[in-house]
Amino acid sequence: MPNKQSQFEQAEKFLMQKKYFQASELLTKCYSQHQNFRTNYLLFKALTKSQQDHAAVDLAQDYLNSYIADNDLFLELLKAMGQDHQYIAMRILYQQLEPCMKDTEQTFFDETILQFEQQADPLWIRKIVFESAGMELAPPSEQRRLLKKIYSLPVKLLVNIAPNILASTTIHPLIKVDLLDTLRKLKINESFDFVFINGEHYQVSPAKLPNEQSSEVKKRLFALLPDHTDQALLVAQQAEISLKLLLLYPFATTIIKVNHGWLDALVKGETAALSISEKEIAVKLTELLDQWA
């Protein structure tokens, strides 16, 4: 059985010989035994060279700070994301880093990402756009699958598709909320017609919306939960609260009062302490969550 050092040296030879698949197999074994950036990067290269870009991008997350700290490495990561059609994720990552970049870097990476987007296969794009047109008639499980496909489109096309989804009365609210949050991360300032769970129409600008993950309402509701020795139950209750608050995005803070009445309604379905209008909302949330399951 070859030791780790000999496996690593053989993998380096495979890389030099352009035997990328063999190199990726050996480096995967080395990386599973001992994780470090050097092995990570060599495995990343072997994966990208053997057209395993999705695996390469996933691998880079282990040392993401190292990849984004170096312009050449960041460019390699963006290229792998482009090859894997991760245009939306690519843009979001760039948007997060943009404030820390020099003007010349911003221009370079913005133009580079645009070039990757322009290289997208038009037949593949047409297929996804065509499939997404049937989202309104699909069940939630199929809507989730289609949304993942839509997220592999260039940003401009995502923005073009978004109005039909956000204004739909049949697409599940969690799909619409996911899309809204993605547009927020992309800092899209355009105003969209958004149909809320009560059927009312609202004009929303994603870039101006709050980050649901840092929701004060959610944190305060979590704090009201009783201490549990059963951690699984606590996690399940927190998950249910989170999903129901998502259904109310971006208006949860104006609808939910942080008290035990709402906590019981969200976690147990007990609505006795709520007003008539609040009860209707609580029941609607449960119905929508049942549809999502």
C-alpha positions as CSV (number, residue, x, y, z in Angstrom):
1,M,0.0,0.0,0.0
2,P,1.7,3.3,-1.1
3,N,2.1,5.9,1.7
4,K,0.7,9.3,1.5
5,Q,3.9,11.0,0.4
6,S,4.4,8.6,-2.5
7,Q,0.8,9.0,-3.5
8,F,1.2,12.8,-3.5
9,E,4.4,12.7,-5.5
10,Q,2.8,10.3,-8.1
11,A,-0.2,12.7,-8.3
12,E,2.2,15.6,-9.1
13,K,3.7,13.5,-11.8
14,F,0.3,12.8,-13.3
15,L,-0.4,16.5,-13.3
16,M,2.8,17.2,-15.2
17,Q,1.9,14.4,-17.6
18,K,-1.6,15.9,-18.0
19,K,-3.1,12.8,-16.7
20,Y,-5.7,14.8,-14.8
21,F,-8.2,12.2,-13.9
22,Q,-5.6,9.9,-12.4
23,A,-4.1,12.9,-10.5
24,S,-7.6,13.8,-9.1
25,E,-8.1,10.3,-7.9
26,L,-4.8,10.2,-6.0
27,L,-5.1,13.7,-4.7
28,T,-8.6,13.0,-3.4
29,K,-7.2,10.2,-1.3
30,C,-4.4,12.4,0.0
31,Y,-6.9,15.2,0.8
32,S,-9.1,12.8,2.7
33,Q,-6.1,11.9,4.9
34,H,-4.8,15.3,5.5
35,Q,-6.4,18.6,4.4
36,N,-4.1,21.6,3.6
37,F,-4.3,24.3,1.0
38,R,-1.5,22.9,-1.2
39,T,-3.3,19.6,-1.7
40,N,-6.6,21.4,-2.1
41,Y,-5.3,23.6,-4.9
42,L,-3.6,20.8,-6.8
43,L,-6.8,18.8,-6.5
44,F,-8.8,21.8,-7.7
45,K,-6.5,22.1,-10.8
46,A,-6.8,18.4,-11.5
47,L,-10.6,18.5,-11.2
48,T,-11.0,21.6,-13.5
49,K,-8.6,20.1,-16.1
50,S,-10.7,16.9,-16.1
51,Q,-14.0,18.8,-16.6
52,Q,-15.1,18.2,-13.0
53,D,-15.8,21.9,-12.4
54,H,-18.7,21.4,-10.0
55,A,-16.6,19.3,-7.7
56,A,-13.7,21.8,-8.0
57,V,-15.9,24.7,-6.9
58,D,-17.3,22.7,-4.0
59,L,-13.7,21.8,-3.0
60,A,-12.6,25.5,-3.1
61,Q,-15.1,26.4,-0.4
62,D,-12.8,24.6,2.2
63,Y,-10.2,27.4,1.6
64,L,-12.3,30.1,0.1
65,N,-10.4,32.9,1.8
66,S,-7.2,31.8,0.2
67,Y,-8.8,31.7,-3.3
68,I,-10.4,35.1,-3.0
69,A,-7.2,36.7,-1.5
70,D,-5.2,36.2,-4.6
71,N,-6.4,37.6,-7.9
72,D,-5.0,34.7,-10.0
73,L,-6.6,32.1,-7.8
74,F,-9.9,34.1,-7.7
75,L,-9.8,34.2,-11.5
76,E,-9.4,30.4,-11.6
77,L,-12.3,29.9,-9.3
78,L,-14.5,32.2,-11.4
79,K,-13.6,30.3,-14.5
80,A,-14.6,27.0,-12.8
81,M,-17.9,28.5,-11.7
82,G,-18.5,29.8,-15.3
83,Q,-17.7,26.3,-16.7
84,D,-20.3,24.9,-14.3
85,H,-22.9,27.5,-15.2
86,Q,-22.8,29.0,-11.7
87,Y,-23.3,32.5,-13.0
88,I,-25.6,33.7,-10.2
89,A,-23.3,32.4,-7.5
90,M,-20.4,33.9,-9.3
91,R,-22.0,37.3,-9.3
92,I,-23.0,37.1,-5.7
93,L,-19.5,36.2,-4.6
94,Y,-18.1,39.1,-6.7
95,Q,-20.7,41.5,-5.2
96,Q,-19.6,40.5,-1.7
97,L,-15.9,41.2,-2.5
98,E,-16.3,44.3,-4.7
99,P,-16.2,46.8,-1.8
100,C,-12.7,45.5,-0.9
101,M,-11.4,45.8,-4.5
102,K,-9.5,48.6,-6.2
103,D,-11.2,50.3,-9.1
104,T,-8.9,48.4,-11.6
105,E,-9.8,45.1,-10.0
106,Q,-13.5,45.9,-10.1
107,T,-13.3,46.7,-13.8
108,F,-11.3,43.6,-14.6
109,F,-13.4,41.1,-12.7
110,D,-16.7,42.7,-13.8
111,E,-15.7,42.5,-17.4
112,T,-14.4,38.9,-16.9
113,I,-17.6,37.7,-15.4
114,L,-19.5,39.4,-18.2
115,Q,-17.4,37.5,-20.7
116,F,-18.1,34.2,-19.0
117,E,-21.8,35.0,-19.1
118,Q,-21.7,35.8,-22.8
119,Q,-20.0,32.5,-23.5
120,A,-23.1,30.6,-22.2
121,D,-24.5,28.1,-24.7
122,P,-27.5,29.7,-26.3
123,L,-29.3,26.3,-26.9
124,W,-28.8,25.4,-23.2
125,I,-30.2,28.9,-22.2
126,R,-33.2,28.5,-24.5
127,K,-34.0,25.1,-23.0
128,I,-34.0,26.5,-19.4
129,V,-36.0,29.5,-20.4
130,F,-38.6,27.3,-22.1
131,E,-38.8,24.9,-19.1
132,S,-39.2,27.8,-16.7
133,A,-42.3,29.1,-18.6
134,G,-44.2,26.1,-17.2
135,M,-43.3,26.8,-13.6
136,E,-46.7,28.2,-12.7
137,L,-48.4,24.9,-13.6
138,A,-45.9,22.7,-11.7
139,P,-46.1,21.3,-8.2
140,P,-43.8,22.9,-5.5
141,S,-41.2,20.0,-5.9
142,E,-40.9,20.7,-9.6
143,Q,-40.8,24.4,-9.0
144,R,-37.8,23.9,-6.7
145,R,-36.0,21.9,-9.4
146,L,-36.8,24.6,-12.0
147,L,-35.5,27.4,-9.7
148,K,-32.2,25.6,-9.4
149,K,-32.0,25.5,-13.2
150,I,-32.9,29.2,-13.5
151,Y,-30.1,30.0,-11.1
152,S,-27.6,28.6,-13.7
153,L,-28.6,31.4,-16.1
154,P,-26.7,34.6,-16.6
155,V,-27.9,37.5,-14.3
156,K,-29.5,39.5,-17.1
157,L,-31.7,36.5,-18.1
158,L,-32.6,35.9,-14.4
159,V,-33.8,39.5,-14.1
160,N,-35.9,39.1,-17.3
161,I,-37.6,35.9,-15.9
162,A,-38.1,37.3,-12.4
163,P,-41.2,39.4,-13.0
164,N,-43.3,36.4,-14.1
165,I,-42.3,34.5,-11.0
166,L,-42.8,37.2,-8.5
167,A,-46.2,38.3,-9.8
168,S,-47.5,34.7,-10.0
169,T,-50.4,33.6,-7.8
170,T,-49.7,29.9,-8.3
171,I,-45.9,29.7,-7.7
172,H,-45.2,28.8,-4.1
173,P,-44.3,31.8,-1.9
174,L,-41.0,30.1,-0.8
175,I,-39.9,30.0,-4.4
176,K,-40.7,33.7,-4.8
177,V,-38.9,34.6,-1.5
178,D,-35.8,32.6,-2.5
179,L,-35.8,34.5,-5.8
180,L,-36.3,37.9,-4.0
181,D,-33.4,37.2,-1.7
182,T,-31.1,36.2,-4.6
183,L,-32.0,39.4,-6.4
184,R,-31.2,41.2,-3.1
185,K,-27.8,39.6,-2.9
186,L,-27.2,40.6,-6.6
187,K,-28.1,44.2,-5.5
188,I,-30.8,44.5,-8.2
189,N,-32.4,47.9,-7.8
190,E,-35.2,47.4,-10.4
191,S,-38.7,47.5,-9.0
192,F,-40.9,44.3,-9.3
193,D,-44.6,43.6,-8.9
194,F,-44.7,41.1,-6.0
195,V,-47.8,39.1,-5.1
196,F,-47.8,38.4,-1.3
197,I,-49.5,35.4,0.3
198,N,-52.7,37.4,0.9
199,G,-53.0,38.0,-2.9
200,E,-52.1,41.7,-2.6
201,H,-49.7,43.3,-5.1
202,Y,-46.7,45.3,-3.8
203,Q,-43.8,47.0,-5.6
204,V,-40.5,45.8,-4.2
205,S,-36.9,46.7,-5.0
206,P,-34.7,43.7,-4.0
207,A,-31.6,45.8,-3.2
208,K,-33.5,47.7,-0.6
209,L,-34.9,44.6,1.2
210,P,-33.6,43.4,4.6
211,N,-31.5,40.3,5.0
212,E,-33.9,37.7,6.4
213,Q,-31.1,35.7,7.9
214,S,-30.4,38.5,10.3
215,S,-34.1,39.0,11.2
216,E,-34.6,40.4,14.7
217,V,-38.1,38.9,14.8
218,K,-36.7,35.4,14.3
219,K,-34.0,35.9,17.0
220,R,-36.5,37.2,19.5
221,L,-39.0,34.3,18.8
222,F,-36.2,31.8,19.2
223,A,-35.4,33.4,22.6
224,L,-39.0,32.7,23.7
225,L,-38.7,29.0,23.0
226,P,-38.5,27.0,26.2
227,D,-35.1,25.4,27.1
228,H,-35.1,21.8,25.7
229,T,-33.1,18.8,26.7
230,D,-34.3,17.5,23.4
231,Q,-32.1,19.3,20.9
232,A,-33.8,17.7,17.9
233,L,-37.1,19.2,19.0
234,L,-35.6,22.6,19.4
235,V,-34.0,22.4,16.0
236,A,-37.3,21.4,14.4
237,Q,-39.2,24.2,16.1
238,Q,-36.6,26.8,15.0
239,A,-36.8,25.4,11.5
240,E,-40.6,25.8,11.4
241,I,-40.4,29.3,12.7
242,S,-37.8,30.2,10.1
243,L,-39.8,28.8,7.2
244,K,-43.0,30.5,8.3
245,L,-41.2,33.8,8.7
246,L,-39.8,33.3,5.2
247,L,-43.4,32.9,3.9
248,L,-44.0,36.4,5.3
249,Y,-40.9,38.0,3.8
250,P,-40.4,40.9,3.4
251,F,-43.2,41.9,5.8
252,A,-42.7,39.6,8.8
253,T,-41.6,42.5,11.1
254,T,-44.9,44.4,10.4
255,I,-47.1,41.3,10.8
256,I,-45.6,39.2,13.6
257,K,-45.8,40.4,17.2
258,V,-43.0,38.8,19.3
259,N,-45.1,37.2,22.0
260,H,-46.1,33.7,23.2
261,G,-49.4,33.9,21.3
262,W,-47.6,34.1,18.0
263,L,-45.0,31.6,19.1
264,D,-47.7,29.0,19.9
265,A,-49.4,29.7,16.6
266,L,-46.1,29.3,14.6
267,V,-44.9,26.2,16.5
268,K,-48.1,24.4,17.7
269,G,-50.8,25.8,15.4
270,E,-52.6,27.1,18.5
271,T,-54.3,30.4,17.5
272,A,-56.6,31.2,20.5
273,A,-54.5,34.2,21.5
274,L,-54.5,35.8,18.0
275,S,-57.0,38.3,16.5
276,I,-59.2,37.1,13.6
277,S,-57.0,38.5,10.9
278,E,-53.9,37.1,12.6
279,K,-55.5,33.6,12.8
280,E,-56.2,33.7,9.1
281,I,-52.5,34.4,8.5
282,A,-51.4,31.7,10.9
283,V,-53.7,29.1,9.2
284,K,-52.4,30.2,5.7
285,L,-48.8,29.7,6.8
286,T,-49.5,26.2,7.9
287,E,-51.3,25.4,4.7
288,L,-48.4,26.7,2.6
289,L,-45.9,24.8,4.6
290,D,-47.9,21.6,4.2
291,Q,-47.9,22.2,0.4
292,W,-44.1,22.7,0.5
293,A,-43.4,19.4,2.3
